[in-house]
C-alpha cells in the first residue's frame, strides 16, 4: 500500500478531512477536527502514525516489528506503522479503522450521530 492508497482509504471514511497544519510534509487526517492519522510524506520508508488504545498498542508492538511507538508523540497510544510486505493491506485498513473508531467514539454524542447517520 502506498501513500496515495493510504490517503484514499482514510478519506473514504465518513467525515474525514485532511490538512497540512504542521508543515508541508506531514499529512494530517481528522474526523470532526480530531486527529486519527498522520502520514509523513518526506520519509524514505512509507509509514503512517495511528491512534491506538494502550493495551492493544503493547500487543501490536510485541507481535509486529513494523509497528513502533510514533515519533510524533510521546504518548503510548500512538504508533507508527511502517508499510512493507509484512503488513497486509487488509491488516493496515483494520488498524486505520480502529484509530478512526477510537476518535469517533470519543466525540460528543451529537457529533457521533452526525457521522454515524
Secondary structure, DSSP 4 states (H G I P E B T S, - for coil): --HHHHHHHHHHSTTEEEE-SS-TTEEEEEETTEEEEEEESS-SS-EEEEE--HHHHHHHHHH-TTEEE-TT-SSTTEEEEE-STTS-HHHHHHHHHHHHHHHHHTS-HHHHHHHH-
